[in-house]
Amino acid sequence: MRALHRNRLPQLDGTQLLTDSGLETTLIFHEGLDLPCFAAYPLLDSADGRQTLKGYFERHLAIAADHGTGFLLEAPTWRASRDWGADLGHSPEDLARFNGLAIGLLAEVRRAATSVSPIVISGNIGPRGDGYRPDTAMTAEEAEEYHAAQIGWFVETEADMVSAFTISTVNEGVGIARAAARAGMPVVLSYTVETDGRLPDGTPLGDAFERTDELTDGAAAYYMVNCAHPDHFRAALESDADWLRRVWGVRANASRLSHAELDEAEDLDPGNPAELGRDYARLKRMLPNLRVYGGCCGTDHRHVEAMADCCCQPKAA
């Protein structure tokens, strides 16, 4: 079945979309699951695992129904690429199957969620290396070759778009954007920053967006920021630069801890959901095209509900 929104994403027409939160941290710390390599996609191999994932997404969709927004379903495939899959003992054929299963699950969820519209399905792409640091040095050409396989698997599904999260170098972002453009898939790139508002390799956030656009002829549908607390990147947004209009989504962390501190933490830091919601309201005033609201590490459905309360008008009673 052909994707519903591949020709035009509704968020680009101004539709507000909620999305989910910190999937992996929720599964590990709230559901008590073991996720080697922080990978959620192996859950698709069991009925219990699929039901756990469906329940997770349904909790978030209920918030969208209450607030009259659309929803962006992100596949649990952040680690379902070649190198990470090999670490987990999965061949390319296995990974093609897992990526297909992931989108199939989201298509089932979309069909059942009759009280939310529109619902967009995104094939989720993660970094080749550790998203917290630029530990896998690649040229843009190498990144394009690496990520083209997973993007190609998504092309054969009901995915409406692909989204790349926790990207820490411009080269990797450029490669992903080029691979998606070559495959004819809308692509969203989300960079992560350290506590100083710069990418882990030291690139200022705005420079990363501008350089990626320059090197790809503006191939990305839009950009996002994820896996950092708003306090870490708010100062980088305090300008009237043109690139601010290219940022359409945020998936922030609940915690103000640095990436290094989060790596070493044994307990989850959920921050304060209400405070994070107010932080998003401030971001909305700074980013004229902010349309996609969700969370990253440490967040759960409570944080997304707070974002919706602060940024989205509820349905009339």
C-alpha positions as CSV (number, residue, x, y, z in Angstrom):
1,M,0.0,0.0,0.0
2,R,1.4,3.4,-1.0
3,A,2.1,5.9,1.9
4,L,-0.6,8.4,2.5
5,H,1.4,11.6,2.9
6,R,4.5,11.0,0.9
7,N,3.8,13.7,-1.6
8,R,2.9,16.4,1.0
9,L,3.5,16.2,4.8
10,P,0.6,17.8,6.7
11,Q,3.0,19.5,9.2
12,L,4.3,21.5,6.3
13,D,0.8,22.9,5.8
14,G,0.7,24.1,9.4
15,T,-0.9,21.1,11.1
16,Q,0.3,20.6,14.7
17,L,1.6,17.1,15.4
18,L,2.4,15.5,18.7
19,T,4.8,12.6,18.6
20,D,6.1,10.2,21.2
21,S,8.7,10.5,23.9
22,G,11.7,8.6,25.2
23,L,10.9,5.2,23.9
24,E,14.0,3.4,25.0
25,T,14.3,5.0,28.4
26,T,10.6,4.3,29.0
27,L,11.0,0.7,28.1
28,I,14.1,0.2,30.2
29,F,13.2,2.2,33.3
30,H,9.4,2.1,33.4
31,E,8.7,-1.3,31.7
32,G,11.8,-3.0,33.1
33,L,13.0,-4.4,29.8
34,D,16.5,-5.2,28.8
35,L,17.5,-3.5,25.5
36,P,21.0,-4.4,24.4
37,C,22.6,-1.6,22.5
38,F,19.6,0.5,23.4
39,A,17.7,-1.2,20.6
40,A,13.9,-1.5,20.7
41,Y,13.4,-3.2,17.3
42,P,14.0,-6.8,18.5
43,L,10.7,-6.5,20.5
44,L,9.0,-6.9,17.1
45,D,9.9,-10.6,17.1
46,S,7.4,-11.5,19.9
47,A,3.7,-11.0,20.5
48,D,4.4,-9.6,23.9
49,G,7.0,-7.2,22.5
50,R,4.6,-5.9,19.8
51,Q,1.9,-5.4,22.3
52,T,4.2,-3.4,24.6
53,L,5.1,-1.1,21.7
54,K,1.4,-0.7,20.6
55,G,0.5,0.2,24.2
56,Y,3.2,2.8,24.3
57,F,2.1,4.5,21.1
58,E,-1.6,4.3,22.1
59,R,-0.9,6.2,25.4
60,H,0.5,9.0,23.3
61,L,-2.2,9.0,20.7
62,A,-4.8,9.4,23.4
63,I,-3.2,12.8,24.2
64,A,-3.5,13.9,20.6
65,A,-7.1,12.9,20.6
66,D,-7.7,15.0,23.7
67,H,-6.0,18.0,22.2
68,G,-7.3,17.8,18.7
69,T,-3.9,17.5,17.1
70,G,-2.4,15.1,14.5
71,F,0.3,12.6,15.4
72,L,3.7,11.6,14.0
73,L,4.4,7.9,14.6
74,E,8.1,7.2,14.8
75,A,9.2,3.6,14.1
76,P,11.2,1.8,16.8
77,T,14.1,1.4,14.4
78,W,16.6,3.9,15.7
79,R,19.2,1.0,16.0
80,A,17.9,-1.1,13.1
81,S,20.8,-0.3,10.7
82,R,23.7,-2.4,9.5
83,D,26.4,-1.9,12.1
84,W,24.2,-1.9,15.1
85,G,22.2,-4.8,13.7
86,A,25.5,-6.8,13.3
87,D,26.3,-6.2,16.9
88,L,23.0,-7.8,17.8
89,G,23.6,-10.7,15.5
90,H,21.2,-9.6,12.7
91,S,22.0,-9.9,9.0
92,P,20.9,-7.3,6.4
93,E,18.0,-9.6,5.5
94,D,17.0,-9.7,9.2
95,L,17.1,-5.9,9.4
96,A,15.0,-5.5,6.2
97,R,12.4,-7.7,7.9
98,F,12.5,-5.8,11.2
99,N,12.2,-2.4,9.5
100,G,9.2,-3.7,7.6
101,L,7.6,-5.2,10.7
102,A,8.1,-1.8,12.5
103,I,6.2,0.1,9.8
104,G,3.6,-2.6,9.6
105,L,2.9,-2.3,13.3
106,L,2.5,1.5,13.0
107,A,0.2,1.1,10.1
108,E,-2.0,-1.1,12.3
109,V,-1.9,1.5,15.0
110,R,-2.8,4.2,12.5
111,R,-5.8,2.3,11.2
112,A,-7.1,1.7,14.7
113,A,-6.7,5.3,15.9
114,T,-9.9,6.7,14.3
115,S,-10.1,9.7,16.7
116,V,-6.8,11.2,15.6
117,S,-6.1,12.8,12.2
118,P,-3.8,13.2,10.4
119,I,-1.4,10.5,11.5
120,V,2.0,10.4,9.7
121,I,4.3,7.4,9.8
122,S,8.1,7.9,9.9
123,G,10.9,5.5,9.4
124,N,13.3,6.3,12.2
125,I,17.0,6.4,11.5
126,G,19.7,6.7,14.1
127,P,23.4,7.5,13.8
128,R,25.9,5.0,12.7
129,G,27.9,5.4,15.9
130,D,27.2,6.8,19.3
131,G,24.8,9.7,19.0
132,Y,26.4,11.4,22.0
133,R,29.7,11.9,20.3
134,P,31.1,12.0,16.8
135,D,32.9,8.6,17.2
136,T,32.3,7.3,13.7
137,A,34.1,9.7,11.3
138,M,32.6,9.5,7.9
139,T,32.6,11.5,4.7
140,A,29.2,12.6,3.4
141,E,29.6,10.0,0.7
142,E,30.2,7.2,3.2
143,A,27.2,8.3,5.2
144,E,25.0,8.3,2.1
145,E,26.1,4.7,1.2
146,Y,25.6,3.5,4.8
147,H,22.1,4.9,5.4
148,A,20.8,4.2,1.9
149,A,20.1,0.6,2.8
150,Q,17.7,1.4,5.7
151,I,16.0,4.2,3.7
152,G,15.5,1.7,0.9
153,W,13.8,-0.7,3.2
154,F,11.4,2.1,4.3
155,V,10.6,2.9,0.7
156,E,9.0,-0.5,0.3
157,T,6.6,0.1,3.2
158,E,3.7,2.5,4.2
159,A,6.2,5.0,5.7
160,D,5.4,8.5,4.7
161,M,8.8,9.9,5.5
162,V,12.1,9.2,7.2
163,S,13.5,11.0,10.2
164,A,17.2,10.9,11.4
165,F,17.7,11.5,15.1
166,T,20.6,12.2,17.4
167,I,22.9,13.1,14.5
168,S,26.2,14.6,15.7
169,T,28.0,15.6,12.5
170,V,27.1,17.6,9.4
171,N,28.7,15.0,7.2
172,E,26.3,12.3,8.4
173,G,23.3,14.6,8.1
174,V,24.3,15.5,4.6
175,G,24.7,11.8,3.6
176,I,21.3,10.9,5.0
177,A,19.6,13.8,3.2
178,R,21.2,12.8,-0.1
179,A,20.3,9.2,0.3
180,A,16.7,10.0,1.1
181,A,16.5,12.5,-1.9
182,R,17.8,9.8,-4.2
183,A,15.2,7.4,-2.9
184,G,12.4,9.9,-3.3
185,M,11.5,10.0,0.5
186,P,10.8,13.2,2.5
187,V,13.5,13.4,5.1
188,V,13.8,15.3,8.4
189,L,17.2,15.7,10.1
190,S,17.5,16.2,13.9
191,Y,20.8,17.2,15.3
192,T,21.8,16.9,18.9
193,V,23.8,19.4,20.9
194,E,25.9,19.5,24.1
195,T,25.2,21.8,27.0
196,D,26.9,24.7,25.1
197,G,24.4,24.5,22.2
198,R,26.9,23.1,19.8
199,L,27.1,19.7,18.1
200,P,29.4,17.2,19.8
201,D,32.0,18.0,17.2
202,G,31.9,21.7,18.1
203,T,29.7,23.0,15.2
204,P,27.3,25.7,16.2
205,L,23.7,24.6,15.7
206,G,22.8,27.2,13.2
207,D,25.9,26.5,11.1
208,A,25.0,22.8,11.0
209,F,21.6,23.6,9.5
210,E,22.9,26.1,7.0
211,R,25.8,23.9,5.9
212,T,23.5,20.9,5.5
213,D,21.1,23.0,3.3
214,E,24.0,24.3,1.2
215,L,25.5,20.8,0.6
216,T,22.2,19.2,-0.2
217,D,20.3,22.0,-2.0
218,G,17.9,22.1,0.9
219,A,16.9,18.5,0.6
220,A,15.5,18.2,4.2
221,A,11.8,18.9,4.5
222,Y,12.8,20.6,7.8
223,Y,15.1,20.2,10.8
224,M,14.7,19.3,14.5
225,V,16.7,19.3,17.6
226,N,16.7,16.3,19.9
227,C,18.4,14.7,22.9
228,A,19.2,17.9,24.7
229,H,17.4,19.9,27.3
230,P,15.9,23.3,26.1
231,D,18.4,25.1,28.5
232,H,21.2,23.6,26.4
233,F,20.1,25.1,23.0
234,R,17.8,28.0,23.8
235,A,20.6,30.6,23.6
236,A,21.4,29.4,20.1
237,L,17.9,30.3,19.0
238,E,18.1,33.9,20.3
239,S,18.5,35.6,16.9
240,D,16.5,36.5,13.8
241,A,18.5,34.2,11.6
242,D,16.8,32.7,8.6
243,W,17.7,29.2,9.7
244,L,15.3,29.4,12.6
245,R,12.4,29.1,10.1
246,R,13.8,25.6,9.1
247,V,13.3,24.2,12.6
248,W,9.9,22.6,12.7
249,G,10.2,20.1,15.6
250,V,11.8,19.5,19.0
251,R,12.3,16.3,21.0
252,A,14.1,17.5,24.1
253,N,15.4,15.6,27.1
254,A,13.7,15.8,30.5
255,S,17.0,16.1,32.2
256,R,19.5,19.0,32.3
257,L,22.4,16.5,32.6
258,S,25.1,16.5,29.9
259,H,25.4,13.5,27.5
260,A,28.4,12.2,29.5
261,E,26.4,12.4,32.7
262,L,23.4,10.7,31.2
263,D,25.7,7.9,29.9
264,E,26.9,7.2,33.4
265,A,23.6,7.6,35.2
266,E,22.1,4.5,36.8
267,D,18.7,6.1,37.5
268,L,16.3,7.9,35.2
269,D,16.1,11.7,35.6
270,P,12.5,12.5,34.5
271,G,12.9,16.2,35.3
272,N,9.6,18.1,35.7
273,P,7.0,17.5,33.0
274,A,5.1,20.8,33.7
275,E,8.3,22.8,33.6
276,L,9.3,21.1,30.3
277,G,5.9,22.0,28.9
278,R,6.5,25.6,29.7
279,D,9.9,25.4,28.1
280,Y,8.2,24.3,24.9
281,A,5.9,27.2,25.0
282,R,9.0,29.5,25.1
283,L,10.5,27.6,22.2
284,K,7.3,28.0,20.2
285,R,7.6,31.8,20.6
286,M,11.2,31.6,19.3
287,L,10.6,29.2,16.4
288,P,8.0,30.6,14.0
289,N,7.4,27.2,12.3
290,L,7.5,24.9,15.3
291,R,4.8,22.2,14.6
292,V,6.1,18.9,16.0
293,Y,6.3,18.3,19.7
294,G,7.8,15.3,21.4
295,G,10.4,14.1,23.9
296,C,13.6,12.2,24.1
297,C,15.6,10.7,27.0
298,G,13.8,10.6,30.3
299,T,10.5,11.8,28.9
300,D,7.2,9.8,28.8
301,H,3.6,10.4,28.0
302,R,3.3,12.8,30.9
303,H,5.8,15.2,29.4
304,V,4.1,15.1,26.0
305,E,0.8,15.9,27.7
306,A,2.4,18.9,29.3
307,M,3.7,20.0,26.0
308,A,0.3,19.7,24.5
309,D,-1.3,21.6,27.3
310,C,1.1,24.5,26.8
311,C,1.4,24.5,23.0
312,C,-1.8,23.1,21.5
313,Q,-5.4,24.3,21.9
314,P,-7.6,21.5,23.4
315,K,-10.7,20.4,21.8
316,A,-13.9,22.3,22.7
317,A,-16.0,20.4,25.2
